[in-house]
Structures are given as C-alpha cells and as structure tokens.
Amino acid sequence: CMSRAQSYETETKDRDEELEVLAKAKQVIKENVEGVNLAQVSFFQVSSKTSIRMDVASLKVVRLVRNLGYEQKSSALVQLAIKMASAVRGAGSSDPFAKVRGMISDMI
C-alpha cells in the first residue's frame, strides 16, 4: 500500500515537472516567434525524455518478469526475461514491446 502511495506521489511530481517545463517551452516559443513567418519555422526533436522513461519502464518489466521467474522457480520465465532484456536493448527506435508480446504469445 505504501509503495503504491510512493509511486503515485512520484508520478504526480514528474507530471507536475513536465507541465512546468511545457509551460516554459510554450512561453519561450511565443517570445521567439513573434513577428516571424511561421512557414519558415521547423521543429525537430533533439532528445526525448519519453524514450528514457520508456527504457526505464521496459527494464522494470524485465526485472518484474525475472523476479517472478525466480520466485516461481520457473526457468522459462527467467529465459523470457533474458530475451526481453536483449530485445529492449536492441530495439532502437522500434517498439521494444512488439518482440516481447510475440515472445509471450509464443510461450502461451
């Protein structure tokens, strides 16, 4: 119960920080594009906190499956966690969970 509360507090704090950053970014953009022809402006993504969070979430899922495998004494789950970890590391820009879903489907 306490871990859920802590998780909720962390998520809320992260969300609030993201909203603050978005508000600042919006303000900076408004200040910088005043009087500029918007047809000449282009946006591209330099880095992504989302991909970092996705990596963290992916690793949490891998850890969860691995720990479940150890608790249940299931070598199949431990092997699945190993395959999931390699799929997440090698996924690059593609959806890391596509391979994981496929592996789970194959096991079922």
Backbone as JSON, one array per atom type, in Angstrom:
{
  "sequence": "CMSRAQSYETETKDRDEELEVLAKAKQVIKENVEGVNLAQVSFFQVSSKTSIRMDVASLKVVRLVRNLGYEQKSSALVQLAIKMASAVRGAGSSDPFAKVRGMISDMI",
  "N": [[0.83, -1.18, 0.0], [1.94, 1.22, 0.79], [3.94, 1.43, -1.11], [2.48, 1.87, -3.41], [1.41, 4.37, -2.84], [3.75, 5.89, -2.72], [4.61, 5.54, -5.33], [2.53, 6.8, -6.7], [2.86, 9.43, -5.74], [5.37, 10.02, -6.82], [4.84, 9.83, -9.58], [2.98, 11.89, -9.82], [4.54, 14.1, -9.09], [6.46, 14.01, -11.16], [4.78, 14.47, -13.35], [3.86, 17.05, -12.77], [6.27, 18.46, -12.95], [6.81, 18.08, -15.67], [4.66, 19.5, -16.78], [5.31, 22.09, -15.94], [7.71, 22.48, -17.36], [6.74, 22.32, -19.96], [5.08, 24.58, -19.99], [7.0, 26.61, -19.72], [8.44, 26.14, -22.08], [6.49, 26.73, -23.98], [6.14, 29.46, -23.48], [8.7, 30.42, -24.17], [8.76, 29.76, -26.88], [6.65, 31.34, -27.83], [7.75, 33.88, -27.34], [9.95, 33.81, -29.05], [8.92, 33.53, -31.63], [7.44, 35.7, -32.28], [6.39, 37.89, -34.71], [7.65, 36.42, -36.69], [7.68, 34.63, -39.73], [5.72, 31.89, -39.8], [5.87, 29.82, -41.62], [8.49, 29.5, -42.16], [9.56, 28.34, -39.98], [10.7, 25.43, -38.35], [10.37, 22.41, -36.5], [12.26, 20.03, -34.77], [12.98, 17.05, -33.04], [15.36, 16.92, -30.58], [16.2, 15.45, -28.36], [14.76, 12.94, -26.22], [12.82, 12.68, -23.42], [10.84, 10.91, -23.1], [11.64, 8.56, -24.39], [13.66, 7.8, -22.69], [12.21, 7.36, -20.35], [10.67, 5.28, -21.32], [12.6, 3.33, -21.66], [13.31, 2.93, -18.99], [10.86, 2.02, -17.99], [10.62, -0.29, -19.52], [12.79, -1.78, -18.56], [11.95, -2.13, -15.95], [9.79, -3.83, -16.35], [11.11, -6.06, -17.37], [12.67, -6.73, -15.15], [10.62, -7.34, -13.35], [9.46, -9.64, -14.54], [11.67, -11.33, -14.47], [12.15, -11.54, -11.67], [9.75, -12.7, -10.92], [10.05, -15.13, -12.19], [12.18, -16.2, -10.71], [10.95, -16.35, -8.18], [8.85, -18.14, -8.67], [10.31, -20.25, -9.4], [10.75, -20.79, -12.1], [12.27, -21.6, -14.94], [11.63, -20.97, -17.52], [10.38, -18.45, -17.38], [12.52, -16.93, -16.47], [14.27, -17.19, -18.63], [12.68, -15.95, -20.54], [12.72, -13.34, -19.52], [15.41, -12.73, -19.94], [15.52, -12.8, -22.75], [13.72, -10.76, -23.24], [15.12, -8.58, -22.17], [17.3, -8.45, -23.93], [15.9, -7.88, -26.26], [14.82, -5.38, -25.65], [17.13, -3.85, -25.34], [18.19, -4.01, -27.92], [16.28, -2.85, -29.48], [16.23, -0.22, -30.44], [14.85, 2.32, -32.32], [12.43, 1.16, -32.77], [9.35, -0.38, -31.6], [9.83, -1.63, -28.48], [8.29, -3.43, -27.11], [6.95, -4.97, -28.94], [8.38, -7.24, -29.78], [8.53, -8.49, -27.3], [5.84, -8.98, -26.69], [5.34, -10.81, -28.71], [7.07, -12.91, -27.96], [5.91, -13.66, -25.52], [3.42, -14.49, -26.42], [4.21, -16.67, -27.96], [5.1, -18.38, -25.94], [2.75, -18.94, -24.61]],
  "CA": [[0.0, 0.0, 0.0], [2.86, 2.36, 0.85], [4.66, 1.55, -2.38], [1.55, 2.49, -4.36], [1.33, 5.78, -2.49], [5.0, 6.5, -3.14], [4.59, 5.54, -6.79], [1.6, 7.85, -7.11], [3.5, 10.72, -5.46], [6.44, 10.2, -7.8], [4.22, 10.1, -10.87], [2.37, 13.22, -9.74], [5.64, 15.05, -9.1], [7.01, 14.01, -12.51], [3.8, 15.1, -14.23], [3.89, 18.49, -12.48], [7.51, 18.98, -13.52], [6.63, 18.11, -17.12], [3.77, 20.61, -17.1], [6.08, 23.32, -15.77], [8.64, 22.59, -18.48], [5.94, 22.62, -21.15], [4.65, 25.98, -19.91], [8.17, 27.43, -20.02], [8.74, 25.98, -23.5], [5.46, 27.47, -24.7], [6.47, 30.87, -23.32], [9.91, 30.7, -24.96], [8.39, 29.7, -28.29], [5.87, 32.55, -28.13], [8.66, 35.02, -27.37], [10.87, 33.72, -30.17], [8.27, 33.52, -32.93], [6.7, 36.94, -32.51], [6.79, 38.58, -35.93], [8.36, 35.51, -37.59], [6.82, 33.88, -40.64], [5.68, 30.51, -39.29], [6.19, 28.88, -42.7], [9.94, 29.32, -42.16], [9.95, 27.7, -38.72], [10.53, 23.98, -38.3], [10.71, 21.82, -35.21], [12.68, 18.65, -34.77], [13.25, 16.59, -31.69], [16.78, 16.7, -30.34], [16.27, 14.32, -27.45], [13.44, 12.58, -25.74], [12.7, 12.11, -22.08], [9.9, 9.81, -23.22], [12.38, 7.34, -24.69], [14.37, 7.42, -21.46], [11.21, 6.77, -19.47], [10.27, 4.01, -21.89], [13.67, 2.4, -21.31], [13.18, 2.63, -17.56], [9.67, 1.18, -17.85], [10.95, -1.59, -20.11], [13.67, -2.5, -17.64], [11.13, -2.53, -14.8], [9.02, -5.0, -16.76], [12.06, -7.17, -17.45], [13.0, -7.08, -13.76], [9.44, -7.96, -12.76], [9.34, -11.0, -15.08], [12.8, -12.1, -13.95], [11.9, -11.83, -10.26], [8.64, -13.66, -10.87], [10.62, -16.42, -12.57], [12.92, -16.71, -9.56], [10.02, -16.7, -7.11], [8.09, -19.32, -9.08], [11.3, -21.27, -9.8], [10.42, -21.09, -13.49], [13.38, -21.25, -15.83], [11.05, -20.38, -18.73], [10.19, -17.02, -17.14], [13.85, -16.31, -16.39], [14.76, -17.11, -20.0], [11.89, -14.91, -21.19], [13.26, -12.05, -19.06], [16.69, -12.53, -20.63], [15.19, -12.46, -24.13], [13.09, -9.43, -23.2], [16.18, -7.61, -21.94], [18.06, -8.27, -25.18], [15.01, -7.23, -27.22], [14.71, -3.98, -25.27], [18.41, -3.2, -25.64], [18.43, -3.97, -29.36], [15.1, -2.37, -30.2], [16.49, 1.04, -31.11], [13.7, 3.22, -32.43], [11.19, 0.4, -32.93], [8.61, -0.66, -30.38], [10.51, -2.73, -27.79], [7.34, -4.4, -26.59], [6.43, -5.8, -30.01], [9.06, -8.53, -29.67], [8.18, -9.07, -26.01], [4.5, -9.53, -26.85], [5.48, -12.01, -29.55], [7.68, -13.99, -27.16], [4.92, -14.12, -24.55], [2.41, -15.24, -27.19], [4.8, -17.96, -28.32], [5.16, -19.23, -24.75], [1.39, -19.35, -24.24]],
  "C": [[0.89, 1.25, 0.0], [3.6, 2.54, -0.47], [3.76, 2.18, -3.45], [1.45, 3.98, -4.1], [2.6, 6.51, -2.94], [5.07, 6.59, -4.66], [3.7, 6.66, -7.31], [2.22, 9.23, -6.9], [4.6, 11.02, -6.48], [5.87, 10.56, -9.16], [3.63, 11.5, -10.9], [3.45, 14.3, -9.81], [6.24, 15.16, -10.5], [6.08, 14.73, -13.48], [3.8, 16.61, -14.03], [5.14, 19.14, -13.06], [7.41, 19.09, -15.03], [5.74, 19.27, -17.53], [4.47, 21.96, -16.96], [7.03, 23.54, -16.94], [7.89, 22.94, -19.75], [5.47, 24.08, -21.15], [5.81, 26.92, -20.23], [8.51, 27.36, -21.5], [7.74, 26.77, -24.35], [5.75, 28.97, -24.65], [7.67, 31.25, -24.18], [9.57, 30.71, -26.45], [7.6, 30.95, -28.68], [6.78, 33.77, -28.25], [9.53, 35.01, -28.61], [10.2, 33.78, -31.53], [7.41, 34.75, -33.18], [7.26, 37.63, -33.74], [7.53, 37.71, -36.92], [7.33, 34.81, -38.47], [6.85, 32.41, -40.24], [5.97, 29.46, -40.36], [7.69, 28.59, -42.72], [10.44, 28.58, -40.92], [9.74, 26.2, -38.83], [10.98, 23.48, -36.93], [11.21, 20.4, -35.44], [13.12, 18.3, -33.36], [14.71, 16.26, -31.53], [16.98, 15.51, -29.41], [14.89, 14.07, -26.88], [13.5, 12.01, -24.35], [11.76, 10.9, -22.12], [10.64, 8.51, -23.5], [13.16, 6.87, -23.47], [13.4, 6.76, -20.5], [10.76, 5.42, -19.98], [11.32, 2.95, -21.57], [13.57, 1.98, -19.85], [11.98, 1.71, -17.34], [9.93, -0.22, -18.4], [11.8, -2.42, -19.16], [12.92, -2.94, -16.38], [10.33, -3.78, -15.13], [9.92, -6.23, -16.82], [12.4, -7.66, -16.04], [11.84, -7.81, -13.09], [9.29, -9.41, -13.23], [10.46, -11.88, -14.54], [12.57, -12.5, -12.49], [10.77, -12.82, -10.09], [9.15, -15.06, -11.22], [11.41, -17.04, -11.42], [11.99, -17.15, -8.44], [9.26, -17.99, -7.41], [9.0, -20.5, -9.45], [11.03, -21.77, -11.21], [11.57, -20.64, -14.39], [12.85, -20.62, -17.12], [10.85, -18.87, -18.56], [11.53, -16.29, -17.07], [14.42, -16.16, -17.8], [13.99, -16.05, -20.79], [12.4, -13.53, -20.8], [14.58, -11.73, -19.76], [16.45, -12.12, -22.07], [14.55, -11.08, -24.21], [14.15, -8.35, -23.06], [16.99, -7.37, -23.22], [17.21, -7.6, -26.24], [14.89, -5.74, -26.93], [15.99, -3.24, -25.61], [18.61, -3.03, -27.13], [17.3, -3.36, -30.15], [15.36, -1.07, -30.95], [15.26, 1.91, -31.13], [12.39, 2.47, -32.58], [10.55, 0.14, -31.57], [9.25, -1.85, -29.66], [9.54, -3.79, -27.3], [6.75, -5.29, -27.68], [7.06, -7.2, -29.94], [8.66, -9.25, -28.38], [6.79, -9.7, -26.1], [4.53, -10.82, -27.66], [6.06, -13.19, -28.77], [6.69, -14.55, -26.15], [3.84, -14.95, -25.26], [2.93, -16.62, -27.57], [4.84, -18.92, -27.13], [3.78, -19.75, -24.37], [0.93, -20.32, -25.28]]
}
